[in-house]
Amino acid sequence: MINFFSLQNIGHAISMIGMACVVFAYFAIERGWLDNKNIKLYVINLIGALLLLISLLINFNLGSFIIEIFWIIISMMGIINYYKIKN
């Protein structure tokens, strides 16, 4: 019997949602729905990177872990810059 709620499967599900967030953000840029002045872009990327980072705690890969840390930092910089420019 397949255990759909195993830790491994939950990690895969989390990673798929994170990946979908990151891909959607880039697709939205390409379609002109978002740009680098829109905070939604950074929030979607941050959510995606955080979900991917969580999934990497279950299925660890050092290279992917490090790049997600960079994506989180870059997304946070975008959010901070958005609020600096807004004020």
C-alpha positions as CSV (number, residue, x, y, z in Angstrom):
1,M,0.0,0.0,0.0
2,I,1.3,3.5,-0.9
3,N,1.6,5.9,2.0
4,F,0.7,9.3,0.4
5,F,1.4,11.1,3.7
6,S,5.0,9.9,4.2
7,L,7.5,12.6,5.0
8,Q,9.2,12.0,1.6
9,N,5.9,12.6,-0.3
10,I,5.1,15.7,1.8
11,G,8.5,17.1,0.9
12,H,7.9,16.4,-2.8
13,A,4.5,18.2,-2.6
14,I,6.0,21.2,-0.8
15,S,8.7,21.4,-3.5
16,M,6.2,21.3,-6.3
17,I,4.2,24.2,-4.8
18,G,7.4,26.2,-4.4
19,M,8.5,25.4,-7.9
20,A,5.1,26.5,-9.2
21,C,5.4,29.8,-7.4
22,V,8.9,30.6,-8.9
23,V,7.9,29.5,-12.4
24,F,4.6,31.5,-12.2
25,A,6.6,34.7,-11.1
26,Y,8.8,34.4,-14.1
27,F,5.9,33.6,-16.4
28,A,4.0,36.7,-15.1
29,I,7.1,38.9,-15.9
30,E,7.3,37.4,-19.4
31,R,3.5,38.1,-20.0
32,G,3.7,41.6,-18.6
33,W,1.5,40.9,-15.6
34,L,4.2,41.7,-13.1
35,D,7.4,43.7,-13.2
36,N,10.3,44.5,-10.8
37,K,8.4,47.4,-9.4
38,N,5.5,45.2,-8.2
39,I,6.0,43.7,-4.7
40,K,3.9,40.7,-5.7
41,L,6.8,39.5,-7.7
42,Y,9.1,39.4,-4.7
43,V,6.5,38.0,-2.4
44,I,5.7,35.1,-4.8
45,N,9.5,34.4,-5.3
46,L,10.0,34.5,-1.5
47,I,7.2,32.1,-0.9
48,G,8.5,29.8,-3.6
49,A,12.1,29.9,-2.3
50,L,10.9,29.3,1.3
51,L,8.8,26.3,0.3
52,L,11.7,24.9,-1.7
53,L,14.0,25.4,1.2
54,I,11.6,23.6,3.5
55,S,11.4,20.7,1.1
56,L,15.2,20.6,1.0
57,L,15.3,20.0,4.7
58,I,13.5,16.7,4.0
59,N,15.3,15.8,0.7
60,F,18.6,17.6,1.1
61,N,20.8,18.8,-1.8
62,L,23.5,21.3,-0.9
63,G,23.6,23.2,-4.2
64,S,19.9,23.7,-4.2
65,F,19.9,24.7,-0.6
66,I,22.5,27.4,-1.2
67,I,20.7,28.8,-4.2
68,E,17.4,29.0,-2.3
69,I,19.2,31.0,0.4
70,F,20.3,33.4,-2.3
71,W,16.8,33.6,-3.7
72,I,15.4,34.4,-0.2
73,I,18.0,37.1,0.3
74,I,17.3,38.6,-3.2
75,S,13.5,38.5,-2.6
76,M,13.9,40.2,0.8
77,M,16.1,42.9,-0.8
78,G,13.4,43.5,-3.4
79,I,10.7,43.8,-0.7
80,I,12.9,46.2,1.4
81,N,13.7,48.3,-1.7
82,Y,10.0,48.5,-2.6
83,Y,9.1,49.9,0.8
84,K,12.1,52.3,0.8
85,I,11.0,53.7,-2.6
86,K,7.4,53.9,-1.5
87,N,8.2,56.0,1.5
